[in-house]
Amino acid sequence: MTIVIIAEQQGNTALELTFKARTIAPEARIIVLCEEGNEADFGSAGADEQLLIPALEDDCAQAERLADALAQIGPDAALFPATVRGRFLSAWAAARLDTGLTADCTELCITDDGLLKQIRPAFGGNLTAEILCRTHRPQLASVRPGVFPLPAKQPERILVQKHISLADVKTYLRKIAFRPVQSEVSLQNAEVIVTGGKGVGSAKAFEKLEKLAGLLGGAVGATRSAVDAGWISYAHQIGQTGVNVQPRLYIAFGVSGFVQHTVGMNSSEIVVAVNTDRNAPIFSCADYGIVADWEETIDAMIQFLQNQKEA
């Protein structure tokens, strides 16, 4: 079995996918199709080969080149990061290769028949769908960043690096200007996340969450119910229909803890949950549970941190 990982220039998702591919298919040939400029150590993540291709500004042309490369390699499966760019590249490549694509996967495994089982949220995150591509190859999937853990080192594996020869392609886009847009939300890279759920009660409550996150050097997250209520923007949403995070510390205030949310944060190192309902599901995945009013608790935390900072 051969699995190809598509690696963009930025981000750790390709490392996560490489390690996952090696985990679910220990005997497979793992190839990383990598844009020049990505210096990640894919050998330590479990890759056998790294094929380098030039990075192009025109994503349409780059998608054509990726489709060409996949046609040359002839893999059983190919995995893309489900970033904004990765979603575009994977869809274009799937159309060119006349094969199926499962977008935004949250889990992968290999069936007894050697097929790639692709699992993703469905029906607004209330269900999960298990998808197989039985007849067409390669089997394509894009996977959310942060879903899988970063790899443990495998220094004994020797990585073969080489360039792959690709035909020239037509360019569709010409870059005439660039204006970076910076988001104030960086949940996927945050080491501390303070999250509010429906239990915090209002948009004003998130001001206190932001204050605590600021004192801890972290970011503010939210459940879907809090976002649907209009208390905070979608960019903060964590879970099946939001982003997946892996912080060192995750503090949840007023979060019930249903699977639609916990699937997005269950890779956190330490989880602290605050809820007045001692039977709330969030306590089942918490390292520390506090049965108390969320506002009294956060006020005490803020006061303690401020006192420590002054001292």
C-alpha positions as CSV (number, residue, x, y, z in Angstrom):
1,M,0.0,0.0,0.0
2,T,1.2,3.5,-0.9
3,I,0.0,6.6,0.9
4,V,1.0,10.2,-0.2
5,I,0.8,13.1,2.2
6,I,0.5,16.6,0.6
7,A,2.6,19.1,2.6
8,E,2.2,22.8,2.3
9,Q,5.0,25.3,3.1
10,Q,3.5,26.2,6.4
11,G,1.9,24.3,9.3
12,N,2.3,21.0,11.2
13,T,-0.6,19.2,9.6
14,A,1.5,17.2,7.2
15,L,3.6,15.9,10.1
16,E,0.4,14.9,11.9
17,L,-0.9,13.1,8.7
18,T,2.4,11.4,8.1
19,F,2.5,10.0,11.6
20,K,-1.2,9.0,11.4
21,A,-0.6,7.2,8.1
22,R,2.4,5.3,9.6
23,T,0.2,4.4,12.6
24,I,-2.7,3.0,10.6
25,A,-0.6,1.4,7.9
26,P,2.7,0.3,9.5
27,E,3.9,-1.6,6.4
28,A,2.8,1.0,3.9
29,R,5.1,3.1,1.7
30,I,4.6,6.7,2.9
31,I,5.6,9.5,0.5
32,V,5.4,13.2,1.4
33,L,4.8,15.3,-1.7
34,C,6.3,18.5,-0.4
35,E,6.5,22.1,-1.6
36,E,10.0,23.5,-1.5
37,G,10.4,25.6,1.6
38,N,8.9,23.2,4.1
39,E,11.8,22.1,6.3
40,A,9.9,19.7,8.5
41,D,11.5,16.4,9.5
42,F,9.1,14.0,7.8
43,G,11.5,11.1,8.3
44,S,11.1,11.2,12.0
45,A,7.3,11.2,11.5
46,G,7.4,7.9,9.6
47,A,7.9,8.9,5.9
48,D,9.9,6.8,3.6
49,E,10.3,9.3,0.7
50,Q,10.1,13.1,0.3
51,L,9.4,14.3,-3.2
52,L,10.0,18.0,-3.7
53,I,8.0,20.3,-6.0
54,P,8.4,24.0,-6.5
55,A,5.9,26.2,-4.7
56,L,3.6,28.2,-7.0
57,E,1.5,31.3,-6.1
58,D,-1.2,30.2,-8.5
59,D,-3.1,27.5,-6.6
60,C,-5.0,26.4,-9.8
61,A,-1.6,25.6,-11.5
62,Q,-0.3,24.0,-8.3
63,A,-3.4,21.8,-8.1
64,E,-2.7,20.7,-11.7
65,R,0.8,19.8,-10.8
66,L,-0.3,17.9,-7.7
67,A,-2.7,15.9,-9.8
68,D,0.1,15.2,-12.3
69,A,2.4,14.0,-9.5
70,L,-0.3,11.7,-8.0
71,A,-0.9,10.2,-11.4
72,Q,2.8,9.5,-11.8
73,I,3.1,8.0,-8.3
74,G,-0.1,6.0,-8.5
75,P,-0.8,5.8,-4.7
76,D,-3.7,4.0,-3.1
77,A,-4.5,7.1,-1.0
78,A,-3.5,10.7,-0.7
79,L,-4.1,13.0,2.3
80,F,-4.4,16.8,2.2
81,P,-4.5,19.2,5.1
82,A,-8.1,20.7,5.4
83,T,-6.8,24.2,5.4
84,V,-8.5,26.8,3.2
85,R,-5.8,26.2,0.6
86,G,-5.7,22.4,1.1
87,R,-9.4,22.1,0.5
88,F,-9.0,23.9,-2.8
89,L,-6.1,21.9,-3.9
90,S,-7.7,18.5,-3.0
91,A,-11.0,19.3,-4.7
92,W,-9.2,20.4,-7.9
93,A,-6.9,17.3,-7.9
94,A,-9.9,15.0,-7.3
95,A,-11.7,16.4,-10.3
96,R,-8.6,16.0,-12.5
97,L,-8.0,12.4,-11.3
98,D,-11.7,11.5,-11.6
99,T,-11.8,10.1,-8.1
100,G,-13.7,10.7,-4.9
101,L,-12.8,13.1,-2.1
102,T,-13.9,13.1,1.5
103,A,-13.4,16.6,2.9
104,D,-12.7,17.7,6.5
105,C,-12.1,14.3,8.0
106,T,-11.6,13.9,11.8
107,E,-10.5,10.2,11.8
108,L,-8.9,7.7,9.5
109,C,-8.4,3.9,9.6
110,I,-7.7,1.0,7.2
111,T,-10.4,-1.6,6.8
112,D,-9.7,-5.4,6.6
113,D,-10.1,-5.1,2.8
114,G,-7.2,-2.5,2.7
115,L,-9.5,0.5,2.0
116,L,-9.1,3.9,3.7
117,K,-12.1,4.5,5.9
118,Q,-12.7,8.2,6.1
119,I,-14.7,9.6,9.0
120,R,-16.1,13.1,9.1
121,P,-18.9,15.0,10.9
122,A,-22.3,15.0,9.2
123,F,-25.7,16.7,9.7
124,G,-24.3,19.7,11.5
125,G,-22.0,17.7,13.7
126,N,-24.8,15.6,15.2
127,L,-23.6,12.4,13.5
128,T,-20.4,11.0,12.0
129,A,-20.2,9.5,8.5
130,E,-17.9,6.6,7.5
131,I,-17.0,6.9,3.8
132,L,-15.2,4.4,1.5
133,C,-14.0,4.9,-2.0
134,R,-14.2,1.4,-3.3
135,T,-13.5,1.6,-7.1
136,H,-11.5,4.8,-7.9
137,R,-7.9,5.6,-7.1
138,P,-6.3,7.3,-5.4
139,Q,-8.6,7.6,-2.4
140,L,-8.5,11.3,-1.5
141,A,-9.2,12.9,1.9
142,S,-8.6,16.2,3.5
143,V,-8.0,16.2,7.3
144,R,-8.6,19.0,9.8
145,P,-5.4,20.5,11.3
146,G,-4.9,19.5,15.0
147,V,-7.0,16.4,14.9
148,F,-4.1,14.0,15.3
149,P,-1.1,14.3,17.6
150,L,2.3,15.4,16.4
151,P,4.6,12.5,15.9
152,A,7.0,10.9,18.3
153,K,10.6,10.8,16.9
154,Q,11.6,7.9,14.8
155,P,15.3,8.6,14.2
156,E,16.1,5.2,12.8
157,R,14.0,5.7,9.6
158,I,16.0,7.0,6.6
159,L,14.2,9.5,4.5
160,V,14.9,9.5,0.7
161,Q,14.7,13.0,-0.7
162,K,14.4,13.8,-4.5
163,H,12.7,16.1,-6.9
164,I,9.9,14.9,-9.1
165,S,9.7,15.9,-12.8
166,L,6.5,17.6,-13.7
167,A,5.2,19.0,-17.0
168,D,4.7,22.7,-17.3
169,V,1.1,23.8,-16.6
170,K,-1.0,26.7,-17.7
171,T,-1.2,29.5,-15.1
172,Y,-4.7,30.8,-14.4
173,L,-4.0,33.6,-11.9
174,R,-1.6,36.5,-11.8
175,K,-0.7,38.1,-8.5
176,I,-1.1,41.9,-8.7
177,A,-1.3,42.8,-5.0
178,F,-1.2,41.3,-1.6
179,R,-2.7,42.6,1.6
180,P,-2.2,40.3,4.7
181,V,-5.2,39.9,6.9
182,Q,-4.3,39.1,10.5
183,S,-6.9,37.3,12.6
184,E,-6.9,38.0,16.3
185,V,-7.8,34.4,16.9
186,S,-5.1,31.7,16.9
187,L,-6.7,28.8,18.7
188,Q,-4.7,26.0,17.0
189,N,-1.4,27.4,18.2
190,A,-2.5,28.5,21.6
191,E,-0.9,26.8,24.6
192,V,-3.8,28.0,26.9
193,I,-7.5,28.2,25.9
194,V,-10.3,29.6,28.0
195,T,-13.6,28.4,26.6
196,G,-17.2,29.6,27.3
197,G,-20.3,27.6,26.7
198,K,-24.1,28.2,26.9
199,G,-23.8,28.2,30.6
200,V,-22.0,31.6,30.8
201,G,-25.2,33.2,29.8
202,S,-24.3,36.2,27.6
203,A,-21.9,38.0,25.3
204,K,-20.7,40.2,28.2
205,A,-19.5,37.1,30.0
206,F,-16.9,36.6,27.3
207,E,-15.2,39.8,28.4
208,K,-14.2,38.0,31.6
209,L,-13.0,35.0,29.7
210,E,-10.9,37.3,27.5
211,K,-9.4,38.9,30.7
212,L,-8.5,35.5,32.1
213,A,-7.0,34.3,28.8
214,G,-5.0,37.5,28.6
215,L,-3.5,36.9,32.1
216,L,-2.6,33.4,31.1
217,G,-1.2,34.3,27.7
218,G,-3.9,32.3,25.9
219,A,-6.9,32.5,23.6
220,V,-10.6,32.4,24.0
221,G,-12.7,29.5,22.6
222,A,-16.4,28.8,22.5
223,T,-18.9,26.1,22.0
224,R,-21.3,26.0,19.0
225,S,-24.2,27.0,21.2
226,A,-22.4,30.1,22.4
227,V,-21.5,31.1,18.8
228,D,-25.1,30.3,17.6
229,A,-26.4,32.6,20.3
230,G,-24.3,35.5,18.8
231,W,-22.1,35.9,21.9
232,I,-18.8,35.5,20.0
233,S,-17.7,35.0,16.4
234,Y,-17.4,31.7,14.6
235,A,-13.6,32.0,14.5
236,H,-13.6,31.0,18.2
237,Q,-15.8,27.8,17.8
238,I,-14.2,24.5,18.9
239,G,-15.6,21.1,18.0
240,Q,-16.9,19.1,15.1
241,T,-18.1,22.2,13.3
242,G,-15.3,24.4,14.4
243,V,-11.6,23.9,14.9
244,N,-9.6,21.2,16.7
245,V,-7.1,22.3,19.3
246,Q,-4.3,20.8,21.4
247,P,-3.4,23.3,24.1
248,R,-1.4,22.5,27.2
249,L,-4.2,23.9,29.4
250,Y,-7.9,24.0,28.5
251,I,-10.3,25.7,30.9
252,A,-14.0,25.3,30.2
253,F,-16.6,27.5,31.8
254,G,-20.3,26.6,31.5
255,V,-19.6,23.9,28.9
256,S,-21.9,20.9,28.9
257,G,-19.4,18.7,27.2
258,F,-21.3,16.9,24.5
259,V,-19.3,15.0,21.9
260,Q,-19.8,17.7,19.2
261,H,-17.6,19.9,21.4
262,T,-15.2,17.5,23.1
263,V,-14.1,15.9,19.9
264,G,-12.4,19.2,19.2
265,M,-10.5,19.5,22.5
266,N,-9.9,16.0,23.7
267,S,-6.2,16.2,22.8
268,S,-5.6,18.9,25.4
269,E,-2.9,18.0,27.9
270,I,-4.8,19.3,31.0
271,V,-8.5,20.1,31.1
272,V,-10.2,22.1,33.9
273,A,-14.0,22.2,33.8
274,V,-16.2,24.5,35.8
275,N,-20.0,23.8,35.9
276,T,-22.8,23.9,38.4
277,D,-24.1,20.5,37.2
278,R,-22.0,17.8,38.7
279,N,-23.4,15.3,36.1
280,A,-22.3,17.4,33.1
281,P,-20.5,15.3,30.5
282,I,-17.6,17.6,30.4
283,F,-16.4,16.2,33.8
284,S,-15.8,12.8,32.2
285,C,-13.0,14.2,30.1
286,A,-11.6,16.7,32.7
287,D,-8.5,16.3,34.7
288,Y,-9.8,18.8,37.3
289,G,-13.5,19.4,37.9
290,I,-15.0,22.3,39.8
291,V,-18.7,22.2,40.7
292,A,-19.3,25.9,41.3
293,D,-20.7,29.0,39.7
294,W,-18.5,29.9,36.7
295,E,-18.5,33.6,37.5
296,E,-17.4,33.3,41.1
297,T,-14.7,30.9,40.0
298,I,-13.3,33.0,37.2
299,D,-13.3,36.1,39.4
300,A,-11.2,34.2,41.9
301,M,-8.8,33.0,39.2
302,I,-8.5,36.5,37.8
303,Q,-7.9,38.0,41.3
304,F,-5.3,35.4,42.1
305,L,-3.4,35.9,38.8
306,Q,-3.5,39.7,39.2
307,N,-2.1,39.4,42.8
308,Q,0.7,37.1,41.5
309,K,1.5,39.6,38.8
310,E,1.7,42.5,41.2
311,A,3.8,40.5,43.6
